[in-house]
């Protein structure tokens, strides 16, 4: 017979599939399995591979390795495991924190806090459906209508909702700095992840970006087939000079970006969610500048072609860029999309079909006053998201001095953007005048 306080040493190295496990510690009274106390090392290709071993629902991740203190209070049907003060890496990101996994009814519960000092943006992609694609058969059976998965731009990898009902969760995450590229200043990521009965919610989800703030709430209902999804996002006070620190014309501006998005959808991947989305998107860019070099750096190939055809290679001062899009069953319709520049007002109208990944936009520049304008014919943007086509529409030339004509016909969309207006460091917001003029009466050129 063993006394209740007698302990026994444990040490082992295991490899199960792609996962490596090593531990050294003690087990008290093996006959009754009272408690476990050990140092634990875990590594593998993805944290999701731990699910068959532990029953803990973890996301698909890049290769990982962690080390921490594992303790357990063991009782039939009520085991409690604590992985405390762990440190490690996931892909190129560091992680640390403490987690507790408690068995119970109706489901087990995962609670705790996780932090990262330096988080690589690419390591976040699998968490939002942008990771490795699923098996070909599953992708073909569940992909939204339209081009094949290999021809799509949007991620088709599915969320593993079948595992969401295995446990509930209440975990806080903090990321001090996020790196996508050296030029993209994201910091102070904070989110509260809760999962209950197969329903996942990130509320709040927020991070600092370019001197401003992005805040969102994301809800995903994994009990629905297909899954229900909702996102409510707000951008406030993003400074253009910090978004583009290497673009000299932007360094003299006090311009800001403000916006909001509210969408609801059904689907089991990012592609299928967007292909069924309903809602609206609004954006204001106040007092900025744009150039071919800037667009090339940002990877905005379509915008690069459009701006180059209209203005050539020179830098263009933008007094205001205002957009109000409505999404209906996956089709994004531009109720208002206007650029007010020093030389012209550019109106963009048309749709983007996310189910078929098709573009169909008209770009109509209207010169201001009697300034000579290099291109007075409208442009078209068509084709697919992967292979867009930009060209000059055949037909009559636009009339010079038509800037006034495009104003005054967008009263409702313009009014919807007014709440996004905010002064920049006491400087006047150039979008305010443009929206006020749009809400006025239409005038002939």
Buried (B, 14 or more C-beta within 10 A) or exposed (E): EEEEEBBEEBEEEEEEEEBBBBBEBBBBBEEEBBBBBBEBBBBBBBBBBBBEBEEBBBBBBBBBBBBBBBBBEBEEEEBBBBBEEBEBBBBBBBBBBBBBBBBEEEBBBBBBEBBBEEBBBBBBBBBBBBBEBBEEEBBEEBBBEBBEBEEBEBBBBBBBBEBBBBBBBBBBBBBEBBBEEEEBBBBBBBBBBBBBEBBBBBBEBBBBBBBBBBBBBBBBBBEBEBBBBBBBBBBBBBBBBBBBBEBEBBEEBBBBBBBBBBBBBBBBBBBBBBBBBBBBBBBBBBBBBBBBEBBEBBEBEBBBBBBBBBBEEEBBBBBBBBBBBBBEEBBBBBBBBBBBBEBBBBBBBBBBBBBBBBBBBBBBBBBBEEEEBEBBBBBBBBBBBEEBEBEEEEEEEBEBBBBBBBBBBBBEBBBBBEEBBBEBEEEEBBBBEBBBBBBEEEEEE
